[in-house]
Amino acid sequence: MRPKFFSHLCLAVALLLLSEPGSPSDTQLREEARERRMAYLQRVKEGVTLLFNRRHHDLNEYVPDKNFFYLTGCTEPGAVLLMIPGEDGPGETLFLARRDPKQERWTGARMAPGPETARRLGLQEVLSLDELPDALARRVPPEGKVYANLPRGPHRQATDKCCPEPWVRLRRWLPDAEILDSGPEVAFLRMKKSQWEIEKIRRAVEITIAGHRHALPAIGPGRSEYEVEAAIEYQFRSRGATRPAFPSIVGSGPNSTVLHYAENNRRMSSGDLVVIDVGAEFDGYSADLTRTYPVSGRFTRRQKEIYNVVLAAQKAALEQVRPGATFDRDGSIYQAAFQTIDSRGRDRQGRRLGRYFIHGTGHHLGLEVHDPVSDRSRPLEPGMVITIEPGIYIPEENLGVRIEDDVLVTRDGYRILSRGLPREAEEIERMMRESRATAGSRNTGGPARDQAAMETQEVGGPGL
């Protein structure tokens, strides 16, 4: 009995260690974070860097600070990372709150300061937050430079009395230090994704495609926008997404012309278009995928005309995606999309359609749906992930069309990560017919198509 008991005990201990609260289960994440810290300190060779994670709020969903998570792989609320470059190797210390059993009954178990947590996170040391002020006093010159993840908005200099925590504490601890923003340096690294990150984004995209497909039977005259939203987000969570990467946009009729419409409470009518702009978040990484669907299942002549202009603009923009291309409004990608829209079709007053393309061609994608950039004029590089999303919005006609795909920049061009969701107008109509037929046969007990096969088919335009 002893050998059997001993084997069971070893198994129980191993499971306990693997499931320790807050510890990363993916060893690759630990290695990724370590390499990112090294790359960051190759760029920031002066002063010290102090990154704060967000605190936990009981009644709100907790999302860690993305820059903090990027460099640590840690999600512990209120944690602080101190990094100090040095000729003999960098110093890196994570500071965590001491465990509080009473509080953990409300918010769940937390990591504890100590060597075991340091080993699990791949950091040199993990100390208590109580030790942070003394550590700063010992390691930071009184008038030295401190790079911190400053808040976005009017408090970036961390000098105003209204500046939110934890930057008030930083100024109190280091009253004479020069506080600088670490954001641009971290953003420079985040703009280019590792293969591990690309795989996370690809999985988020797959889940988002499934959400689009699952929602199609909920699109129809008399149905509400929130029914479509519910179908999409159910599919997200059932397939392992952490959460929607941003508030889902389901805008029909006049709402299709509102870019960031999020109320999703209108009842759809025959003759409407519905713009569905949604994205799943998987292991911290985001997708962002938009399609425009006819509520009745078929585009009208005018709707198809505008839809095909937007699709042509997207294809023209994609042809310009390659290393070295620029992504700002003066660059070839935007100009290709704009010129295509402005040279095709007219509004009811006979004016060119370029006036109705009111946003950029896309944005970078990663840990955030609008991933930060260090320099908007920085040329594209292999490993960057962007969106390509031209659109036309004509309020006078209650007609809005946007087509958005997630695109990986490769050494010789690009790869559409979201190519599994059709874009051609005829393919959109066929997909809607098939989804409704499948839903109808399920409801009547008849044979159903293999939905998994539908979700993995890949349909794309030229150049894919």
Buried (B, 14 or more C-beta within 10 A) or exposed (E): EEEEEEEEEEEEEEEEEEEBEBBBEEEEBBBBBBEBBEBBBEEBEEBBBBBBBBEBEEEEEEBBBBBBBBBBBBBBBBBBBBBBBEEEEBBBBBBBBEBEEEEEEEEEEBBBBEEBBBEBBBBEBBBBBEEBEEBBEEEBEEEBBBBBBBBEEEBBEBEEEEBEEBBBEBBEBBEEBEBBBBBBBBBBBBBBBBEBBBBBBBBBBBBBBBBBBBBBBBBBEEBBBBBBBBBBBEBBBEBEBBBBBBEBBBBBBBBBBBBEBBEBEBBBBEEBBBBBBBBBBBBBBBBBBBBBBBBBBEBBEEBBBBBBBBBBBBBBBBBBBBBEBBBBEEBBBBBBBBEBBBEBBEBEEEEEBBEBBEBBBBBBBBBBBBBBBBEEEBBBEBBBBBBBBBBBBBEEBBBBBBBBBBBBBBEEBBBBBBBBBBBBBEBBBBBBEBBBBBBEEBEEEEEEEEBEEBBEEEBBBEEB
